[in-house]
Every structure is written in structure tokens, then in C-alpha cells.
């Protein structure tokens, strides 16, 4: 006895048997997979689907009633839709947030991504809550979860601090294990995430500084476009110039006063305070470079300089000298307090939009200190 085969099935589409319910009233095709489900859960949870099912059929043959004329969800993956259907049909005990294991994170990402697009607010919120429980300790997550999580948080425009942690974890793994930067670069580029791009650029710069042999041709051959290569070189040059302006034989004039702040005479200031300041300054700069050897760590270097100056000033031989140098430290801290640690302006100097440009102007004086007010270096 022969079995009738649907023309759609014989044409290369297949039923997803777990979610091809005989009692279903709507047939939906995603990629080459056919689902037969009940439209009520979709209509109930999504205004987009509600509108979709209300659309009249132009030729009188409504879509979704047969394998040959299904509702087609273009641009979706069968895996994403399967995850959504799985939890929509799941009994209440199986959708309790606390009961969803970390192994289900790929499904949660699918649910969050799909429900975001189709305005399924309840399921979007639910999936994000589950994800939130499992990203508190990123060290416990398999590395293959990092890319989809990072891309999801960019897409949904939520959890910037969590996204930053995910990005950092991913970049740390890439750098520690000497992995290719291309997957992170591609994800950051697709999401137009400049902070992500800068993080990747900095990894490559540190590799250059460690002696890795890299050329424009090599990067291009491995999938890195010319614009990224140009930004890496531009950022490296900008950061190097910025630090070299700061790396002087003595505290820049904006920090070192012309008179002794400790009440000493002009001669005392010239013969005692200034030489002392020079020694402390040079030692702090050298130590910062030792602890943070890469120019991409410029913000950490500045912080280290400030702490080192403060600590060493306690050993000053006279109160006058210590008081005078304390004024230097206060001026330094004033100009670099809570520095804007973002390095975007070094890699995207001409690409900041008006909003970002305003934020830069309003940020604490980090870039101004490094780029404008400091005297050029005369060597070290």
C-alpha cells in the first residue's frame, strides 16, 4: 500500500515531527522545515503574528493551510523557531526561570532573538531573565556561547555592562590562547560596536609589540579589511604620540609650579624641589611602563603614575619639599581624575558623530591632558 507524500515534502521540505501537530491549524515554513502548530499562542503573544494572520490572501487561497502553501518566515532559522515553539508549548513547570539549565542557553538566545523581532515581549523578557542567571559567572560558560551572547546583547540594545563583560571574557580568551581575532572583529563590526572593535584592535597591537609578524597582506588574506588595518595603525600611532608627550624628564609645566608650594625660597625650589620632582616623575613613568608594557594600557599607566607619586612622596626628606611636590600630585590628579578610559578617539578620530563628539568634550580631561596641554617629549 503506497503512502501519499506531500508535494512540498517531496520537493525537499521536511516536517519537524515533534512540532507537526495533526490538530494544528497553521503550517509555517522556516528554511526547509515545515511546522504545523496552533496559531493562537503566536497571535496571543505577538502583535506581529496577529497582523500576519489577519492579512487577506490575494488569490483566495489562504496561506498556512497546506504544505504546498505555508506561511513562510523569511530570514529566520528553523532552530530559532523550534526553540520558540518548544517553550510556547511547554508545561508551566518547564518554563520556570530557575529550572532552565545553562545548557539551554543557545535556546534562550534563539527565543530572545526571535521574540525581539516579532514583538513577543513576554517571551523576550523571560529569555533575558534566564540568560541573566547564567551570565553572572562567565568563566563557567563554554567559549562557543560568547559570540551569540555578545551579538544578542548588541541586537537587543540591553545590558551594556553585561555585554562589556562578555566582550572582555571573549577577548581575554582570544589573546591568552593566541586565537584569531577575526570572529570577534566580525561580530563587533556587524554590531557597529566601536568599543568591541577597539578591544580587538588593541589585541592585535599588543601582538605587534610582542614581535608578532603581521602585514597588511596577511591581515587581508585572513579576512581583515583594509579599514581595520588602517585603524589599528592609526590608533597605535596616536596612542604612542600621546604617551610620548607625557613621558618627559620632569613633570610638565602644568603640574610643576614656578614657586615652592611648601614656602621655600626661589633658590630652595630650584635646587631642592625641582630635582626631587624630576626624580619622582621619571621613576613613576618608568615603573608604569614596566607594569603596563603596552601603549594600549595608557589609562592604567596614568593611574599607576598617580599612585606611585603619592606613595613615594611620603619618603621626602623635608616637609617643604614634600608639600611642594604634593601640589604637583594634586594638579596631576586634577587633570587625569577618573580618566575617560575609552580609546575610541584614537582609532576613530574623524568618525565620531555629534553626540559622541559632545560626550568626548564633556568627559574628564584625559584626552586633553595627553593630546593638547602636555609639552612634547625631549627624550627619556
N, C-alpha and C positions, 0 to 999 in steps of 0.2 A: 504494500500500500504506500503510495507516494505521499510526501508531505508538501503542502503548499509553502512556498518560500516567497516572502515579500520581495517585490522588485527592488525596493530600496535596500534590503539586506543583501540581495544578490548583486547589487551594484557596488558593494564594498562597504556599506554601513553595517554596523552590528548593534544588536540590543545589549544594553547593560542590564543583564538579567536580574541583578539584585534590586534594580530600580526601574523595572519594566513591569508595572503592575497591571494585571488584566482589567482591574476596575478603574484604572486611571483614565482621566478624561482629556489629557493633553499629551501630545507627543512632541518632544523637544529634541532637536539635534544639536549637539555640540561637537565640533570637529567631525569625526566619522562615527560618533556614538549616538545611539537613539535611546532616550529615556521616555518612559510612559508613566507619568505621575498625575497627581491631582492638582489642578490649578489653584485651588483655594489657598493652600499655605503660601504660595507665591503672591497671589493677589492680596492676601491679608497682610503680608509683611512688606510689600513693596508697591509704592505708587507707580513706579515704572512698569512693573508687570501688570498692574491693574489697567493702566492705559493701553499696554500692548494687547491685552486680551479683548479690549473693547474696540480695537481698530476694525473697521469693516473690511471685508475681503473684496478686492476689486472685481474678480471674475465670478463671484458667487460660490467659490469653493473655499471655505474657511480653512486656514492653516491649523495644524495641530491635531487633526482628527485621524490622520493616517501616516504610515511610514513614508509614503510617497510625497506627502505634503506636510512635513513637520514645521513647527516653529523653529527657525534657525537662529541661534545666538552666535553671531559672528564675532570673532576676536577673543572668544573665551576658550578655555581649555576644559576638556572633559573632566580632568582631575579636579579642577576648582569646583565645577558644577556638582560633581559627585559628592564632594565634601559638604557642600551646602545642603544637598538633598538628604545626605546621611543624617545630619543633625536636625534638620526640619522634621524628619520622620522619627527621630529617636525618642524613646520614652523619657519622661522628666528626669528620672534618676541618672540617665546617661548624659545629661547636659548640665548637671550641677558643676559649677565652675571649679570647685575644689577637687572634683573627681577626675578631671581631664589630665592625663599624664603628659609629661614633657615629650614623649614620643609622638604625641598628636599635634605638635607644633606645626608641621607642614600643613596639616588640615586646617588648623586655626588661621594660618596665613592665607590659605585659599578662601576660607569663609570671609575673613576680613576684607580681602581684596575684592571679591565678587560682590559682597553686600555693600561695600562702599560705592561701587559703580552703579548698582541698581537701587540705591537708597533704601536698603533694608537696615534701618537704623538700629533696631533691636539686636539683630544678629551681628552687626558691626561692633556695637558696644560689648556684646557678650564675648566675641572672639578676642577683642582687645584686652578685656579683663583677664581672660585665660592666659593670653600671651604675657601680660604684665606679671603674672605669678611666676612665670618660668624664666624671666629675663633678669631677675634680681641678682643672680649669680651666673654671669656669662661663662665662667670657667667650666661650668658643668655641661654646657651645650656643645654638641658636635659642631665642628667648624663649618659643615655644609649648611647649617641653619643661619649663619651670619649674613650671607648675601641676601637671601629672600627677606629676612627680618629688616635689614637696613633699607632695602628698596621699598618695603611695605610702609615703614615709618615716613619715608620721603613722600610716597604716594598719598598717604592719608594726612600728611602735614600735622602729625601729632607727636607728642613725646620727644621734643628736641634733645633733652638731656639723655634719655634712653638711647636715642639714635646715635648721639655722640659716643656713648659708652660702647655701643655695638661696633661703631666705626673704629674706635680705638682698639678694641679687642681684635678685630679683624686685621687691622694694620699691624698690630703687635705680632700676630701670628705670621703674617707675611714677612715681616722684617726678621723675626727670630729664626724662621725656618728657611730664609732666603728664597721665598716663593716669588712667582711672577706678580708684578703689580697690576697686570692687565685686568683681572676680574674686578678688583676694587676700583680701578680707574674707569672701567666701563660702567659700573654701577653708579659711581659719583657723577660721571658725565651725563648719563641718561637721566639722572635725577636733578641735574643742574645744581649740584651741591658743591659750592666753592670750597667750603671747609673740608669736604671729603677730598676734593681734588688737591688742595694744598697738602693734606696729610700724605697723600700718595706721592706728590712731588718731593716732599721732604724725605720720604723713604729713599727715593732714587738719588737725591742729593747726598744723603749720608753714605750711600753705596759708592758714589763717586769719590767722596772724601776718604773712604777706606781703600781706594785704589781699584775699584771695580772698573773694568774696561767696558765703556759704553760709548756708542757713537749714534749720531742721528740715524744712520742707515740701519744699525742694529735695532734701535727702538722702533723705527718704522716697520722693519721686517717682522717684528713681533707684535704688531698691531697698534702701536702708539702713533697717533697722528702728529704731524709737524707742529701744530699749535701747542700741543702739550710739551713737546720738546723745547719749543721756544720759551714757554712759560717757566719751565724748570731752570733754564739758563738765565732768564731774566730775573727770576726770584733769587737764585744763588748769587748773582752779581749784586743785586740790590741789598741783600742781607749782609754780604761781605763788606760792601762800602759803608753800610750803616754802622756795623760793628767797628770798622777801622776808624771811623770818625770819633768813636767813643774810646778807642784804645790808644791813649796818649801817655806821655811821660809823666803827666801830672793832672790833677783834677782840672777839667775845663774851667774857663773863666767864670762861667755861670754858677759854678759851685764854690770856687775859691775866692773869698773876698780880698780886697786890697789892704784891709786893715785887720789887725788882730781882734777877733771877737772875744778873746779872753782878757783884754785890757792891756796887752803888752805894747811896747813901743814899736815904731816902724822897723827899727833895726832888729828887734826881737822877732817880729813877724817874718822878716826877710831871712834871718839866719836860723831860726828855730822852727817856726810854724810851717812855712812853705816846704822846706826839705822833709819835714815829718809827713806832711800831706802827700808829697810825691812818693815817698817810700810806701806809705799805706795804700795809696791808689794803685801803684804798679803791682804790688803784691796781691791786691784784691783782684785785679784784672787777670793776672797770670793764673791765680788759683781758680777763678771762674772758668777760664779756658781749659784748665786741667780737668775740672769736674764735669764740665759740659763741653766736650771737644768739637761739637758740630755747630756750625753757624746757624742752623735751623733751631737751635736751642737758645736763641738770643734772649728771649724773655727770662728763661731760667738763669742765664748768665747775669742779667741785670739784678735779679732778685738775690743771687748769691753775692754779688759785689756789695749790695747794701748791707746784708747780714755780716759779711766779713769786715767791712769798715766799722760797723757798730761794735763788733766783738773785739777787734784789735785796738780800738781807741781806749779801751779800759786799761791798757798797759802803758799809756802815755806817761812820760817821766815827770811832767809838771802839769799843774791844774790849768795854767794859762793855755798851754799847747793843746791839752785835751778839750778845753772849752772852745778854742778856736776851730779845731777840727770837727767838733760836734756841730758847729754851724755848717760846715761843708756837708756833713752827713744829712742834716735836716734839709738843706737845699736839694741834695741828691734825691732824697726820699720824696720831696715835694714834686719834683719833676717826673719821677718814674713810679709814683704811688699807683697801686692797682693797675699796672700797665695793661693796655689792650693787647692781649696775648695772640690775637689773630694775626696771621701773617699774610692775609689776603692781599693787602695793598702792595706787597712786594711782588706778588705773582700776577695780579690783575691791576696794574697801575692806571690803565686807561679804560678799564671795563666796569667801573663802579657806577651803578645807577644813582639817580639823585638822592633817593632815600638812604642808600648805603653811604654815599658821599657825605651826607649830613651827619650820619651816625659817626663817621670817622672824625669829622671836625669836632663833634661834641665829646668824643672819647677822651680819656685822660691822656696826658701829654707824651705818651710813649713814642709815637712816630715822630712827633715834633722834636722831641729831645734828640732822637737819633739822626733825623734827616736834615734839620734846619739849624738848630741853635748850637750844635757842637762844632768846634773848630776842627779842621782837617788834621789827620794824624801826621806826625813828623817822624814816625818810626817808633820802635819799641825796643 
